[in-house]
Amino acid sequence: MNVYFACSITGGREFERVYQELTSALLTDGHEVPTAHLAESNVVALEAVVSPREVYERDVAWIRAAQAVVAEVSVPSHGVGYEIGFALNAGRPVLCLFQEGRKISKMIGGNPHPQLQVQAYRDAPHAIELMRKFLARLK
């Protein structure tokens, strides 16, 4: 399955290790993840050479091509919020994961869209479990 993974880049990298474990699990499970590089430690440098217009056009194309979106939303991010809204508008199912005890945007947590699931996780293995269950239900 083609899965668009969304995570904070400029908003903060506090959960980078979780991002890496999620994308690693997706790739290990055989999914296509065009945004897997966003989990890497050098992503800020990688993305610095890409213009804002190129990022927008590339990411919108990737969302349109995806069968699902998985977003880690523990760290607020304008871009991730936009991607979630865009994906839902495009008819893509979206899973938003956040660390238990973190406050997330009420626009995400309070959204009743039938294609949106918002779930708290304890640790990276629990987040992976929730993600795998979400994707299994889509098959």
Helices and strands as residue ranges (DSSP letters): E 3-6, H 16-28, G 36-39, H 43-48, H 52-65, E 68-72, H 78-89, E 94-99, H 106-109, E 116-121, H 124-138
